């Protein structure tokens, strides 16, 4: 049977980004998921359903997930479904990020609970249901995983990734001066070398 790489993009990303990985996985088909929802409960189901379909055709599934795409994967019940995962700048502490955004917007928990949804000046939507879901559903992740992180990431903290990697036995690679979004020629070369080093 064939082998496949499934790519899950981050916010404002595109499934077309999966094309970059074709040369790194020449013996695999490479597919990007164009998910239509943006909550861990809905997107997690979308990802799980896609993996279930892929399992019927492929003998091995490798996951590559970027930023919030990795967060959605953590809520997709994939532990027995995929053989390996590569997480790039993964959001593994969503509660911490939401609380940080609440402080930026000067929004209290009481306000958010009362209003349910608050739109911020910096373009993010704060949701009480989202915060409650994150608090009530801790990630259970046992897939062999490699994590790539940029030291100048202004969204994900290195501490959260160190805690996650310790909890899940994932490897953690830090690119000095790397950003949350790996996109420059230097950053993409580092990313490619990282994947080759863990393939």
N, C-alpha and C positions, 0 to 999 in steps of 0.2 A: 504493500500500500504506500501511497505518497505521504510526504511530510509537509507541514504547513507552518508558516509564521503568521500570527494574527497581531496586527498593530492597532492599538487604541490611542487615538490622539488626545491632546490636551485642549484646554479652552481656546476657542477661536482657531483651532487647528483643523486639519483636513485628513481624511483617510488616504488622500493622494500622497501624503508624506511617507507612506509605506514603500513607495517606489525606491526610496533611498536605500532600503535594506536588501534589495534583490541581489546586489553584488556581494553582500556579506553572507548570504544564505543561498548559494547557487544550487544546492540540492533540494531546496524547499520551494513550494509555492509561497507567495507572500500576498497577504490580503489585508486591506485596511477596513475597519468597521465604521460605517457612516451612521453612528447612533443618532437617534432622533429625540431622546429625552435627556434631562440634565439633573436628575436626582439619583442618589445612590440606590434607592429602592426600585426605580424604574430602569435606569441605565444598567444596573446590576443584572436585572432580568434580561435585558436586551443582549448583554454580553454572554450571559449563560446560555441563552437560546442559540446564539450564533455558534458557540463552542459545541453544543449538542449536535448541531447540524454538521459541523466540521468533523466531529468524531465518527460520523457514519462513513466519511470518505477518506479520512487520513489516519495513519497509524500513530503519528506523533504531532503534537501541537505545542509550539513555542510561543510565548507571549512577549510582546514588546509594548510597554505602556508609558505614556508621557504625562507627567504632572497630575491633573485631576483625573485623567484617564486611568492612572494606576489606582487612585482612590476608589473609582468605580469598580475596578477589578477586585479590590479587596472585599467588596460587597456583592460579588457575583457567584459565590459558592463554586470556586474553581479548583479546590484543593486536589481532587482526584481526577481532574480533567486534563491538566496540562503538565508537560514534563519539566519545563524550565521557564523562568520569567526574567526579563530585563526591564528594570524600572529606571526611567530617566527623570530626575527631579521630582520624585513622587510625593504627593501630599499624603502623609501618613498620620498627621495630627490635625484633622479637620476641625475638631472642637477648638483647639488652640488658635487656628487661623480665624475662625468665626469670631471668637472672643476678641482677638486682636482687631479685627475689622469693626467690631462693635465699639471698641475704645476709640478707634480713629473717628468714628461717626458720632461719638458721645451718646451712644444708645445703651440704656441699661437693660438688664434681663426683664425687669418688670414692664418696661416700655414695649419690648419686643413681644413678650407674652400677650400683652393687651392688644397690640396692633397687628400681630401675626406676621406681617410683611412690611419691611421698611426699606425704601430705596435711598441709597447713599449718594452723596455728592461726587464720590469717586467711581460711580458706575456699577457698584456691586449691590445686589439685592440681599438683604438679611431676612431670613425666614425662621420663625419660631419652630415650625414643624421639622425643618431641616436640622436645626440644632438639637431638638429632642431626639430625632432619629439617630443622629451620630452618637449621642450620649447613651442611648439604649441598645445600640448594636456595635459591640466591639468587634474588631477584625480578628478572624481566626485564619491565619495564613500559614500553610506548611509547604508551599511549593518552593523548590530550590530557586533562589532568587539572587540576582546581582543588581546592585544599585549604583547609579552614577549621579554625582552631585557636584555643583559648582560652588566654590567657596564664596562667591559674591551673589549667591541666590538671595533675593530680598523677599521671598515668599515662604520658602521652606527653611526651617532651622536645622542646623547640623545635629543639634542635640536630639531632635525628634527622630532623625534617621539613625543615629547611633543607638537609641533605645529600641527602635524597630528592628534594626539588624541584629542586635543582641537577642531580642525576643524570638526572632524567626530564623536565626543563624544565617542571615543573608550577608553576602559580601558587600562592602561599601568602599567605593573608589571616589576620591575627591579631586576634582580638577582645580588647581590653583587659578584664581581669577576667572573661573568659569561662572556663567550666569544661569538663571533659572531656565531660560530658553537657550538651548544649544543651537546656534545658527551660523556663527562665523566659520570661516574656513579652518581656522585653528581648532575651534571647539568641535567641529564635525570630524576632523581628523582624530582628535582625542577620543571621541565617541566611537569611531570605527575601530580604532586600536583596542579600545576597552572591550568591545564585543568580540573581536578576534581573540583577545587574550582570555576570554571566558567561554569560548565556544567548544 
